Amino acid sequence: MLGAPAINTRITALLKCRYPLVLPGMSWISTPELVAAVSNAGGVGILATGPLNATQTRESIRRVRSLTDKPFGIGATLLMPGARENAVVALEEEVPLINVSLGKAEWIAEGLQAYGGTLLSTVTNAKHAEAAIQAGADALMVTGHEAAAHGGDVTSLVLVPSLAAHFPETPIVAAGGFANGRGLAGALVLGADAIAMGSRFAVTKDSPLAQATKEAIVDAGESETIYGKNFDGIPARVLRTTASQKVMARRPFLATIVFRAFQAAQKLGMPIWKVLPGLLTQWDKMFIVAQFGAATEAITKATVDGNVAEGVQFIGQSAGMINDIPSVDDLVQRIMEEARHVSTEKACLFEELDFVSNRVA
Ligand SMILES: Cc1cc2nc3c(=O)[nH]c(=O)nc-3n(C[C@H](O)[C@H](O)[C@H](O)COP(=O)(O)O)c2cc1C
């Protein structure tokens, strides 16, 4: 169903999609099925490759292509073991969009240029944005403090217009705190060219997120998240539960982190000999990478098993605006209609003002 009129922004032109709505890569959630559902609904889905090895990434890309002929992307958190190999596969498969974070991406930009693909770099401040543009980013995913998982220090309300003013030539996808048509309209006014919605798309009928977890998010308000760096090493926002409060309260011992990280790598089918060289060559970042790996057990408990009480669930402040579990199709149509409605309503306010001031004059 593609009822709402298409809109034209720099992002819809760049990514060749109907609506300026992006599904970001979310481990265990942005699967080929959800990616294709969002792309088929007129947005752009980004496949999460965090839990995948190179073979699985190739299979997943091909699975997306069997479900949609629309544009889509893959995500690569370059700091993590295996991410580089997954990005190589995406280039070989000529995936139209690659979304990178936490790493040097010049070689990916070059690879994409060879077939006309797009590099979308996730950033949380002006310094990172500058570096990403220097490295060849075609567009920025600007992620505010409200976001699920790894948003920055500054809220979207300030970060988006600030970076839009700093980098007027670069299209922006605003992420963090967007979940409805008002948010889309607001983001466009702030200077964005599209929005990415993680929390909102995660709570749809098409999403593989566990049903009990979807329901817990529907019940949660905007204040029921916590933000801290003790969970996976990078400041992250998660659903506030007894378990997550405990996890965030203090940093675990290094030995526990390393042990859990290797356990997680093994579960993902990554042999230690493959993980170790990456860790040793990035010694300064080793602690973060290990803590990231160590967090996977708690994440999958909530995300895959639906055990919100014992697991830890990434979720944004937009949980307070998520009150139902619609299909991706219905959600996309609702958002586009609402954005059009509120934009027209607000434009009328200015027309009325012109009318009044003309009469006074
Ligand atoms: C359930 C869930 C899982 C996520 N997993 C990841 C992840 O694995 N890697 C990542 O870079 N971001 C992850 N994110 C963050 C999103 O990519 C995105 O930045 C964020 O959802 C945007 O903010 P929003 O939730 O307010 O829409 C996740 C978000 C959610 C809601």
The ligand as a Gaussian input file, in Angstrom:
#p B3LYP/6-31G(d) Opt

LIG

0 1
 C       15.983000      -2.563000      19.877000
 C       17.096000      -1.763000      19.303000
 C       18.302000      -2.364000      18.962000
 C       19.349000      -1.610000      18.445000
 N       20.505000      -2.236000      18.097000
 C       21.505000      -1.508000      17.542000
 C       22.692000      -2.151000      17.095000
 O       22.827000      -3.358000      17.176000
 N       23.682000      -1.391000      16.543000
 C       23.544000      -0.021000      16.421000
 O       24.469000       0.632000      15.925000
 N       22.424000       0.607000      16.829000
 C       21.401000      -0.100000      17.371000
 N       20.253000       0.534000      17.747000
 C       20.139000       2.006000      17.580000
 C       19.529000       2.399000      16.240000
 O       20.426000       2.069000      15.202000
 C       19.205000       3.907000      16.161000
 O       20.371000       4.674000      16.312000
 C       18.203000       4.356000      17.211000
 O       17.196000       3.387000      17.364000
 C       17.554000       5.676000      16.817000
 O       16.788000       6.202000      17.860000
 P       15.249000       5.826000      18.155000
 O       15.278000       4.523000      18.843000
 O       14.782000       6.937000      18.994000
 O       14.523000       5.740000      16.850000
 C       19.187000      -0.209000      18.267000
 C       17.965000       0.376000      18.573000
 C       16.925000      -0.373000      19.082000
 C       15.607000       0.295000      19.396000

